[in-house]
Amino acid sequence: MTRSRFELPPRLVDWSILVTVGFVAATGLLTLISGRPSDAVVFALHGVGGLALVLLLFWKLRRVRPRVTVRRAWDRHTPVSILLALLAVGALATGAVWSFGVTPRLGPWPLLFVHMVLGALVVPVLLVHLRSRFRLPSTHDFEGRRTALSSLAVVGFGALTWRLQRTANRLLDTGGEDHRFTGSTEDGSDAGNAFPVTSWVADDPDPIEADAWTLRIGGETRRELELTDSDLDPENGHRATLDCTSGWYSTHDWRGVRVGDLLDAVEPGTEAEWVSFRSVTGYRWSLPVEEAREALLATHVDGERLDHGHGYPLRLVAPGRRGFQWVKWVEAVDVTRRRDLGEWLAIFVSGFDR
């Protein structure tokens, strides 16, 4: 098949797909922990990379079409190749549909969640695919001005298409312009507890009885402190946006106890650098000490006492962090010298033993 003027050599197409998938996967992971407006560039790069992948996949699928459509040309690796193509196309299509403001649910799952799952599955299937299709590009593949122009065309296609998509959203009023920079859509702002209840993996404890609950603050501190529900004085407030990785955001007036006041009461040691917030389920997340001081342990949302689904009796409010980092049902605050890396495992296994 004759190559188009700007098309990369076959082996460079394959390697460009590998590099681009790695880039899109990496930026996709970063989007999960990026919640500040200054992080918007991460989401833009993720979108540009995904759209550049569209052009690369077009070249790839056009080249291999005869090997797939002719059954006698199949080998034992062809089913994996087809599965990979379906996953990649599915991930790109769901991402594109969501970016245009179309937000359907597929069964119990929002479309953005389906996009993330399909994207995550591409990586291991691609690695299996490479075991049988691995070919290093030759020096000849990199020669000539045409290869350089083709590489620029891939990047330019991604960037230009991303810009045109955003312009189309604005001109056609598709709803995509209403998305936050993270891609999330507004749901339940300023409505008290009437915003979505979501739990990470298996985090779903029984309702907590206030009389049986205490909050412990300690670790690398001069003293420890234990508070009951009646000891909490919700005199501080934050207006902050909870942005969930499942595709929605909600802005509220939160009221509760300033973490900085709790730290002052226990006096962290001079080497303390992190503060870990632990849920009754074992779920936990850490913030740097200085950031933690500005966070809030909330008891109320828009004047209402938090209900169980939203973390009663106490949940972390961490402005600029994504929703899964706003720990619910907090029962302990631990000051540490080093970050608790085990929290990355805890967020996936917490709740399964309850």
Secondary structure, DSSP 8 states (H G I E B T S, - for coil): ----TT---HHHHHHHHHHHHHHHHHHHHHHTT--SGGGHHHHHHHHHHHHHHHHHHHHHHHHHHHHHHSGGG--TTHHHHHHHHHHHHHHHHHHHHHHTT---EETTEEHHHHHHHHHHHHHHHHHHHHHHH-----GGGG-SHHHHHHHHHHHHHHHHHHHHHHHHHHHHT-SGGGS-TTS-EE-STTSTT-S----STT-------GGG-EEEEEESBSS-EEEEGGG----EEEEEEEEETTTEEEEEEEEEEEHHHHHHHH-B-TT--EEEEEETTS-EEEEEHHHHHT-EEEEEETTEE--GGGTTT-EEE-TTSBGGGS-SSEEEEEEESS--TTHHHHHHHTTTT-
